[in-house]
Amino acid sequence: SSIWAKKVVSHILEHDDTNIWIITDWRYLEELKQMKTSFPEWTIQPVRVARSTVTPLSDISEHQLDSCSTDYTLENDGTFKDLKKKVKQIKL
């Protein structure tokens, strides 16, 4: 289900002055599809964030996007602020 993604879409629509969004915990292809359907004119770029200190659980929800193509993988063992800096450096 894309209930979570629909809530994110609503939040984005309420804050239309922001042009870069970092969605830190999407897990399902349906959520990605919901975002692309809701914002067809936007570039939606999934970025894999790798943290050496985190081992994903074996639950399917942690691995459904493993086969999803991404152009970028960011190593981030720092803070969310550090992650935002790295995301802003990506050239789309």
N, C-alpha and C positions, 0 to 999 in steps of 0.2 A: 504494500500500500504506500501511497505517497502523501500520507497525512502530514508528516513532518515537513516535507518539501513544500506543501501548500501553505503551511504556517510561515515558512521562510519567505516564500513569494509575497505573502501579505506584509511581512515586515519590510521587505525591500521596497514594495510599493509605497509604504508609509514614509520611507526615507529616500526619496528620489534624488536628493542632492549628493548622494554618494555614488562614485563611479567604479570603485573596486570593492568587491565583497570577498571575504575569506570565510568559507563555510567549512568548519573544521571537522565535522563528523558526519559526512554522508557516507552511506554504506551500500546502498542498493541502486541498481541500474534504473529502476522506476523513478527514483528521486532525481537522477540526472536527466532523464527524459522529461520529467515535470518541469524542471528548470528551463530546458531548451524550448519546450512548448510555450511556457509562460513568457519567455523573453527571446523570441525568434530573431530579433535584430541585434542581440548582444553576442559578443564572443564569450563563450563559457569554456574556460580552460581548466579541466581537472589537473591538479598537481598532486603528485604523490609526496607525502611528507614522511621521511624516514627518521626514526628516533632510535638511536642505538640502545637506549635504556628501556625500550618498550618491546615486548614480544606479544604479537597479536594472539588472542585466544583462538582455539581451534573451532569456534562457532562459525557457522556459515555466514553470519552477518559480518564477520570480520574479513571475509575473503571473496565476497561476490564481485568486488571491483578489481580483484587481482589481475584479471584478463583485460580490463579496460585500458585502452591505449592512453598514455599521457606523454606529453612532450617534455615534461620537466619532473625531476625528482629533487626535492630539497632536503638536505640533511639539516635537522634542527633539533639539537639537544638543549636549546636555550629556552627563552621565554616566548610568550605570544608576541611580544614587542619585537623580538629578534626575528620571528617568523614573518611578521608584517614587513619588516625591512627587506627580507629576502624576496618576498612576493613582489614588492614594488620594483625590484631590480630585473624582473623577468620582462623580456621584450616580446610582446605579442605581435 
